[in-house]
Amino acid sequence: MTGPVSVPARLAGCAGLAVMLGMVSAAAAPPNPPAGQLWGNGQSTQGAHLELVEVQRRPLQAGEQVPFPYKVGSTIVVYRLRATGLAPGKPYDLWLHLSFQKPVNTHQVVEVDARGDVSGQGGPVSLPVVNYRKGEAIGAGLISPDGAVRAIASTFPFPLQATDGPCRLTLELLDRAGTTFGAVMRGFRPGSVVETVSRSGQEVLRARHTVPPGGTFNVVLRPAAPSGDQHASFAAQAPDCQVKVDYAWGAASMAAQ
């Protein structure tokens, strides 16, 4: 191994990503399955698991050489990939899912060793993330060339979340303008009634939800306030837990962390 393989996780397009990784062109690459139903939380092959493990978090300094534009003081977060339930030594295509984009096949072939570490020809795979906003997700996937085996994972470099006992609330930013968020509620007791309150300025929206089997359900949030106040909150209260997240939307949500 000659050193870590660094995958820049904040580039404008797939072409730039391929150039930075020194990968083969799409035309020369072997055929690959479409992402489609292969992608997404809960879409890993039974028994397969992938995790993005944070190994570094620090502010970028003036003059640092990184392959993407940034502001001095922006935070860089570096992840390594760790997998279980995948056969060691078998080839897998590395997929990336950047916020607001479709999952893309990097056409980089990687392997998993007996410890679960993921490596390419240049060494362990690293995902450096910079210029991310609160609530933006970064995703990665290992998918066999025939699509039969896959391990999918995502994480939030700067999460918007709250936990109370087994109940967890996570907000995900779903558009570049910061006008749409997805609220994901996990760990709630199936069959129980959850009351949610969404506040934005003077706007207050209340709803009641019956928790489905599995204890997970989603709500789409589109905050708006005539007063121009771009700070909002979303709360979920169940008989045995209560969670709440405060967040910014619109222009107020666009600051890179």
C-alpha positions in Angstrom: 0.0 0.0 0.0 1.4 3.4 -1.0 -0.9 5.6 1.1 -4.5 6.6 1.7 -6.9 7.1 -1.2 -8.5 10.5 -0.6 -11.9 11.0 -2.1 -12.9 14.7 -2.2 -16.5 14.7 -1.1 -17.5 18.2 -2.2 -17.0 18.7 -6.0 -19.3 20.2 -8.5 -19.7 17.1 -10.7 -18.8 13.6 -11.5 -16.2 14.5 -14.1 -14.3 16.5 -11.5 -14.6 13.7 -9.1 -13.2 11.2 -11.6 -10.2 13.5 -12.4 -9.3 14.0 -8.8 -9.4 10.2 -8.1 -7.5 9.4 -11.3 -10.2 6.9 -12.3 -10.9 5.4 -15.6 -13.5 7.1 -17.8 -17.1 6.0 -17.7 -16.8 4.8 -21.3 -13.9 2.5 -20.4 -15.4 1.3 -17.1 -17.1 -2.1 -16.9 -20.9 -2.0 -16.9 -22.5 -1.3 -13.5 -26.0 -1.6 -12.2 -28.1 1.6 -11.9 -28.4 2.9 -8.4 -32.2 2.7 -8.3 -33.5 0.5 -5.6 -29.9 -0.5 -4.7 -29.4 2.7 -2.8 -30.8 4.1 0.4 -31.0 3.4 4.1 -32.3 -0.1 4.7 -31.2 -1.2 1.2 -28.0 -3.0 2.3 -27.9 -6.8 1.6 -29.0 -8.8 4.6 -26.1 -9.1 7.0 -24.0 -6.4 5.3 -23.2 -3.2 7.1 -21.1 -0.1 6.2 -20.1 2.6 8.6 -18.5 6.0 8.0 -16.0 6.4 10.9 -14.9 9.9 11.7 -11.1 9.9 12.1 -10.3 13.7 12.0 -12.1 17.0 12.5 -10.3 20.3 12.4 -10.4 23.9 10.9 -8.7 24.4 7.6 -5.7 26.8 7.7 -4.7 29.5 5.2 -2.6 28.1 2.3 -3.6 24.5 2.8 -3.6 22.5 -0.4 -7.0 20.8 -0.8 -8.8 20.0 -4.1 -11.8 22.2 -3.4 -12.5 25.8 -2.7 -13.0 26.7 1.0 -13.0 29.5 3.5 -10.3 29.7 6.1 -11.7 28.4 9.3 -14.1 26.0 7.6 -14.1 22.6 9.2 -12.8 19.5 7.4 -14.1 16.2 8.6 -12.4 13.0 7.4 -14.1 9.6 7.4 -12.8 6.1 6.8 -15.0 3.2 5.7 -15.5 0.1 7.8 -17.6 -2.8 6.6 -19.0 -6.1 8.1 -20.7 -8.9 6.4 -18.8 -8.6 3.1 -16.4 -11.2 1.8 -12.8 -10.1 2.3 -10.8 -9.8 -0.9 -13.8 -9.5 -3.2 -14.1 -6.4 -5.5 -16.7 -3.8 -4.8 -17.5 -0.5 -6.6 -17.3 2.5 -4.4 -20.4 4.7 -4.7 -20.8 8.2 -3.3 -23.9 10.1 -2.5 -23.3 13.9 -2.2 -26.1 16.1 -0.9 -28.6 17.2 -3.5 -27.2 14.8 -6.1 -27.9 11.3 -7.3 -25.6 8.5 -6.1 -22.7 8.1 -8.4 -20.4 5.2 -9.1 -16.8 6.4 -8.7 -15.5 3.4 -10.8 -12.9 2.9 -8.1 -12.7 -0.8 -7.2 -12.1 -1.4 -3.5 -11.8 -4.4 -1.2 -12.6 -5.2 2.4 -10.0 -6.9 4.6 -10.5 -9.3 7.5 -10.7 -6.3 10.0 -13.4 -4.6 7.9 -11.2 -1.8 6.6 -12.0 -0.6 3.1 -9.0 -0.1 0.8 -8.2 0.7 -2.9 -5.0 0.4 -4.8 -3.5 3.3 -3.0 -4.4 2.3 0.5 -7.3 2.9 2.9 -10.2 4.9 1.5 -10.6 8.4 3.1 -13.6 10.7 2.6 -12.7 14.3 3.4 -15.8 16.5 3.8 -15.6 20.3 3.7 -18.1 23.2 3.1 -21.0 21.2 4.5 -24.0 22.8 6.2 -26.0 21.7 9.2 -28.2 18.8 8.3 -26.4 17.8 5.0 -25.8 14.1 4.6 -22.8 12.3 3.0 -23.4 8.8 1.8 -21.2 6.0 0.6 -21.9 2.5 -0.7 -20.0 -0.7 -1.6 -21.8 -2.5 -4.4 -20.6 -5.7 -6.2 -20.2 -5.3 -10.0 -23.4 -7.4 -10.5 -25.4 -5.5 -7.9 -26.1 -8.6 -5.9 -24.3 -7.5 -2.8 -24.3 -4.0 -1.3 -23.6 -2.1 1.8 -25.0 1.4 2.1 -24.3 4.1 4.8 -24.8 7.8 5.4 -23.9 10.2 8.1 -24.2 13.9 9.0 -20.9 15.8 9.5 -23.0 18.5 11.3 -26.2 16.8 12.5 -29.5 18.3 13.5 -30.8 15.8 15.9 -32.1 15.1 19.4 -32.4 12.0 21.5 -34.6 11.0 24.4 -34.4 7.4 25.6 -34.9 5.2 22.5 -36.5 8.0 20.5 -34.4 10.0 18.0 -35.3 12.9 15.8 -33.0 13.8 12.8 -33.5 16.6 10.3 -32.0 16.4 6.9 -31.5 19.4 4.5 -33.1 18.3 1.2 -32.5 21.3 -1.1 -29.8 23.8 -1.9 -32.0 26.8 -1.0 -32.6 25.5 2.5 -36.4 25.5 2.1 -37.1 21.8 2.6 -36.1 19.4 5.4 -36.9 15.8 6.1 -37.7 14.9 9.7 -36.9 11.3 10.5 -38.2 9.9 13.8 -36.9 6.5 15.0 -37.3 4.4 18.0 -40.9 5.4 18.8 -43.2 2.8 20.2 -45.3 1.2 17.4 -48.9 2.0 17.6 -48.4 5.0 19.9 -49.6 8.5 19.0 -47.0 11.2 18.5 -47.9 14.9 18.4 -45.6 17.1 16.3 -45.2 20.9 16.4 -43.5 22.8 13.6 -42.7 26.4 14.3 -41.3 29.1 12.0 -41.8 32.7 13.1 -45.4 33.1 14.0 -46.4 30.0 11.9 -47.3 27.0 14.0 -48.3 23.7 12.5 -49.5 20.8 14.7 -50.2 17.2 13.7 -50.8 13.8 15.2 -49.2 10.6 13.9 -49.7 6.9 14.7 -46.3 5.2 14.7 -46.2 2.4 12.2 -44.6 -1.0 12.8 -40.8 -0.6 13.2 -41.1 2.7 15.1 -39.8 4.9 12.3 -41.7 7.6 10.3 -40.9 10.7 8.3 -42.3 14.2 8.0 -41.4 16.8 5.3 -40.9 20.3 6.6 -41.2 23.5 4.5 -40.7 26.3 7.0 -41.9 29.8 6.0 -42.4 32.9 8.0 -43.9 36.2 6.6 -41.8 38.2 9.1 -38.6 37.0 7.5 -37.5 35.2 10.6 -35.5 32.2 9.3 -35.2 30.3 12.6 -37.5 27.4 13.2 -38.1 24.3 15.4 -39.6 20.9 15.1 -40.7 18.8 18.1 -42.2 15.4 18.5 -43.9 14.3 21.7 -44.8 10.7 22.5 -46.3 9.1 25.7 -42.8 8.0 26.8 -40.4 10.5 25.1 -40.0 14.0 23.7 -37.5 15.4 21.2 -37.0 18.8 19.7 -34.6 20.3 17.1 -34.0 24.1 16.5 -32.7 24.9 13.0 -32.2 27.7 10.5 -33.7 27.7 7.0 -33.4 29.7 3.8 -30.3 32.0 3.6 -29.7 31.5 7.3 -29.1 27.8 6.7 -26.4 28.3 4.0 -23.4 28.9 6.2 -20.7 26.3 5.7 -19.6 25.0 9.0 
